[in-house]
């Protein structure tokens, strides 16, 4: 059976049937949304990514998605406090196209990162997390700076383990612990400096989706080509896509690889 967005939409509608939720399908964006009827708080899902996972893992992929959505929606409808939960606040990376305001109208707090990515802040709730909004800060009388400092401190405490692979002389490192903060590790400057220091060539990085962080010690053009291919593949398959672009990490700054390539051609 060939899976299509319409077929996947019907499957999700059946599995997420709930008198308190409503679902909708955006044909133009190819996304499926499930939200609470009363508050309009909900989640958008990219159907092509889900279909790609279904093609590899069939019903297991759908069951995992439904479990995640159910857990997330339940948490979203509960009141969350920050006091006493400082150790549970982390930064999360999203694309710059990600909304800065929840469907409920509450404004999410965030910080600028690159032209392609933005930093949001989340309260970890175990199996899921909730993005922190301005109202939550006002209730606790917290500042954005305080949240940033706490989130960055907690991020540095997360373990950094990776799988290593060699492709045409280029060394690839994959971080995929599936703890919800794999892409966030791009914000761990101490780790980036460590990897840049051990790199023989140039250090390139990518965050195609939330659950992976890729680093590459690039020693020849093939390294960039392979990174671009892998990043695009991961981007299309990720549950929460971020960006299909990769970056060069140099002098503690991130620059999109395609921009650098153009500049270098001009210099030559």
C-alpha positions as CSV (number, residue, x, y, z in Angstrom):
1,X,0.0,0.0,0.0
2,X,1.3,3.4,-1.0
3,X,0.9,5.8,1.9
4,X,-0.3,9.3,1.1
5,X,-0.9,12.4,3.2
6,X,-4.7,11.9,3.0
7,X,-4.4,8.2,4.1
8,X,-2.1,9.2,7.0
9,X,-4.5,12.0,7.9
10,X,-7.4,9.5,8.2
11,X,-5.3,7.1,10.3
12,X,-4.3,9.8,12.7
13,X,-7.9,11.1,13.0
14,X,-9.1,7.6,14.0
15,X,-6.3,7.1,16.5
16,X,-6.6,10.6,18.0
17,X,-10.4,10.6,18.3
18,X,-11.3,12.4,21.5
19,X,-14.4,14.5,22.4
20,X,-12.2,17.3,23.8
21,X,-9.8,17.5,20.8
22,X,-10.3,18.6,17.3
23,X,-8.1,17.8,14.3
24,X,-7.5,19.6,11.0
25,X,-5.5,19.1,7.8
26,X,-3.6,21.9,6.0
27,X,-3.3,20.7,2.4
28,X,-1.0,23.5,1.3
29,X,1.5,23.0,4.1
30,X,0.9,19.2,4.2
31,X,0.5,19.3,8.0
32,X,-1.9,17.7,10.4
33,X,-3.0,19.5,13.6
34,X,-4.6,18.3,16.8
35,X,-5.7,20.8,19.5
36,X,-7.9,21.2,22.5
37,X,-11.3,22.5,21.5
38,X,-11.6,25.0,24.4
39,X,-8.1,26.6,24.5
40,X,-6.9,26.0,20.9
41,X,-3.6,24.8,22.3
42,X,-2.2,22.0,20.1
43,X,0.5,20.5,17.9
44,X,1.3,20.6,14.2
45,X,2.8,17.6,12.5
46,X,4.6,17.5,9.1
47,X,3.0,14.5,7.3
48,X,5.8,13.8,4.8
49,X,8.2,13.2,7.8
50,X,5.7,10.8,9.4
51,X,5.1,8.9,6.1
52,X,8.9,8.5,5.8
53,X,9.0,6.9,9.2
54,X,6.0,4.8,8.5
55,X,7.7,3.4,5.4
56,X,10.6,2.2,7.5
57,X,8.7,1.1,10.7
58,X,5.1,0.8,9.7
59,X,2.5,0.9,12.6
60,X,5.2,1.2,15.3
61,X,6.1,4.7,14.0
62,X,2.4,5.7,14.2
63,X,1.9,4.2,17.7
64,X,4.9,6.1,19.0
65,X,3.7,9.4,17.4
66,X,0.2,8.9,18.9
67,X,1.7,8.2,22.4
68,X,3.9,11.4,22.1
69,X,0.9,13.5,20.9
70,X,-1.4,12.3,23.7
71,X,1.3,12.9,26.4
72,X,2.1,16.4,25.0
73,X,-1.5,17.5,24.7
74,X,-2.3,16.4,28.2
75,X,0.7,18.3,29.5
76,X,-0.2,21.4,27.5
77,X,-3.6,21.6,29.2
78,X,-2.1,21.6,32.7
79,X,-0.9,24.6,34.6
80,X,2.9,24.6,34.9
81,X,5.0,26.6,37.4
82,X,8.7,27.4,37.1
83,X,9.4,27.8,40.8
84,X,11.4,24.8,42.2
85,X,11.9,23.5,38.6
86,X,15.0,25.4,37.7
87,X,16.8,22.1,37.0
88,X,14.2,21.2,34.4
89,X,14.6,24.2,32.1
90,X,16.5,23.7,28.8
91,X,17.0,25.6,25.5
92,X,15.6,24.0,22.4
93,X,16.5,24.9,18.8
94,X,13.8,25.6,16.2
95,X,13.7,27.1,12.7
96,X,13.1,30.8,12.4
97,X,9.8,30.0,10.7
98,X,8.6,28.4,14.0
99,X,5.8,30.5,15.6
100,X,6.7,33.0,18.3
101,X,3.2,32.9,19.6
102,X,1.1,29.9,20.7
103,X,-2.3,29.2,19.1
104,X,-3.8,30.3,22.4
105,X,-2.3,33.8,21.8
106,X,0.4,33.5,24.5
107,X,3.8,34.8,23.3
108,X,6.7,32.4,23.5
109,X,10.1,33.6,24.9
110,X,13.1,33.1,22.6
111,X,16.6,34.3,21.7
112,X,18.2,34.9,18.3
113,X,20.7,32.3,17.1
114,X,21.4,32.3,13.4
115,X,19.5,33.4,10.3
116,X,18.1,29.9,10.1
117,X,17.6,29.0,13.7
118,X,16.1,30.4,16.9
119,X,16.4,29.4,20.6
120,X,13.3,28.7,22.6
121,X,13.1,27.6,26.2
122,X,11.4,24.6,27.6
123,X,10.2,23.2,30.9
124,X,11.0,19.5,30.9
125,X,8.1,17.4,32.1
126,X,9.5,13.9,31.7
127,X,8.2,12.3,28.6
128,X,7.6,15.7,27.0
129,X,8.2,19.4,27.6
130,X,6.4,22.7,27.4
131,X,7.8,25.8,25.7
132,X,7.9,28.7,28.2
133,X,5.8,31.7,27.4
134,X,5.8,35.3,28.7
135,X,2.8,34.7,30.9
136,X,4.7,32.0,32.8
137,X,7.6,34.5,33.4
138,X,5.2,37.2,34.6
139,X,3.6,34.9,37.1
140,X,6.9,33.9,38.6
141,X,8.5,37.4,38.1
142,X,11.3,35.9,36.2
143,X,13.4,37.7,33.5
144,X,14.3,36.2,30.1
145,X,18.0,36.6,31.1
146,X,17.4,34.4,34.1
147,X,15.8,31.7,32.0
148,X,18.7,31.8,29.5
149,X,21.3,31.5,32.2
150,X,19.5,28.6,33.9
151,X,18.9,26.8,30.6
152,X,22.5,27.2,29.4
153,X,23.8,25.8,32.8
154,X,21.5,22.8,32.6
155,X,22.5,22.2,28.9
156,X,26.1,22.0,29.9
157,X,25.3,19.3,32.4
158,X,23.8,17.0,29.7
159,X,26.2,14.1,28.7
160,X,27.6,14.4,25.2
161,X,28.1,11.0,23.5
162,X,28.4,10.4,19.8
163,X,28.9,7.8,17.2
164,X,31.8,8.3,14.8
165,X,32.0,7.4,11.1
166,X,34.5,7.9,8.3
167,X,33.5,8.9,4.8
168,X,36.2,9.6,2.2
169,X,38.7,10.8,4.9
170,X,36.1,13.1,6.6
171,X,35.1,12.2,10.2
172,X,31.4,12.4,11.0
173,X,30.1,12.6,14.6
174,X,26.4,11.9,15.3
175,X,24.7,12.8,18.6
176,X,21.3,11.2,18.9
177,X,20.5,10.4,22.5
178,X,16.8,11.0,21.9
179,X,16.5,13.0,25.1
180,X,14.8,15.9,23.3
181,X,17.8,18.1,23.4
182,X,20.2,16.6,20.8
183,X,20.0,19.7,18.5
184,X,20.3,21.9,21.6
185,X,23.9,20.7,22.0
186,X,24.9,23.1,19.2
187,X,24.7,25.7,22.0
188,X,27.3,24.0,24.1
189,X,30.3,26.2,23.2
190,X,32.8,24.3,25.3
191,X,32.0,21.1,23.4
192,X,32.2,23.0,20.0
193,X,35.5,24.4,21.0
194,X,36.8,21.0,22.0
195,X,35.7,19.5,18.7
196,X,37.1,22.4,16.7
197,X,40.4,21.9,18.5
198,X,40.7,18.3,17.6
199,X,39.6,18.8,13.9
200,X,42.2,18.3,11.3
201,X,40.3,20.3,8.7
202,X,37.3,22.6,9.1
203,X,34.5,21.9,11.6
204,X,31.0,21.8,10.1
205,X,27.8,21.2,12.0
206,X,24.1,20.6,11.3
207,X,20.8,20.4,13.2
208,X,18.4,19.0,10.6
209,X,15.8,18.1,13.3
210,X,15.4,18.2,17.0
211,X,16.7,14.7,17.7
212,X,20.1,14.8,16.1
213,X,23.3,17.0,16.1
214,X,25.9,16.3,13.4
215,X,29.5,17.5,13.4
216,X,32.0,16.8,10.7
217,X,35.8,17.3,10.5
218,X,35.8,18.3,6.8
219,X,39.1,17.7,5.1
220,X,37.9,17.7,1.4
221,X,34.9,18.8,-0.7
222,X,33.3,15.4,-0.4
223,X,32.8,16.0,3.3
224,X,30.6,19.0,2.5
225,X,28.7,17.1,-0.2
226,X,28.0,14.1,2.1
227,X,27.0,16.4,4.9
228,X,24.5,18.2,2.7
229,X,22.9,14.9,1.6
230,X,22.7,13.6,5.1
231,X,21.3,16.8,6.5
232,X,18.6,17.0,3.8
233,X,17.6,13.4,4.4
234,X,17.4,13.9,8.2
235,X,15.5,17.2,7.7
236,X,12.7,15.5,5.7
237,X,12.4,12.6,8.1
238,X,12.6,14.4,11.4
239,X,9.5,14.7,13.7
240,X,10.5,18.4,14.4
241,X,12.5,19.6,11.4
242,X,14.8,22.6,12.0
243,X,17.0,23.4,8.9
244,X,18.4,21.6,5.9
245,X,21.4,23.9,5.9
246,X,24.7,23.1,7.5
247,X,27.1,25.6,9.2
248,X,30.8,26.1,9.5
249,X,32.0,26.7,13.1
250,X,34.9,29.2,13.0
251,X,36.0,31.7,15.6
252,X,33.1,30.8,17.8
253,X,30.6,31.7,15.1
254,X,28.3,29.7,12.8
255,X,28.1,30.6,9.1
256,X,25.9,28.8,6.6
257,X,28.1,26.6,4.4
258,X,26.6,27.8,1.1
259,X,27.4,31.4,1.9
260,X,31.0,30.6,2.7
261,X,31.3,28.6,-0.5
262,X,30.1,31.5,-2.6
263,X,32.4,34.0,-0.8
264,X,35.4,31.7,-1.3
265,X,34.7,31.3,-5.0
266,X,34.7,35.1,-5.4
267,X,38.0,35.3,-3.5
268,X,39.6,32.8,-5.8
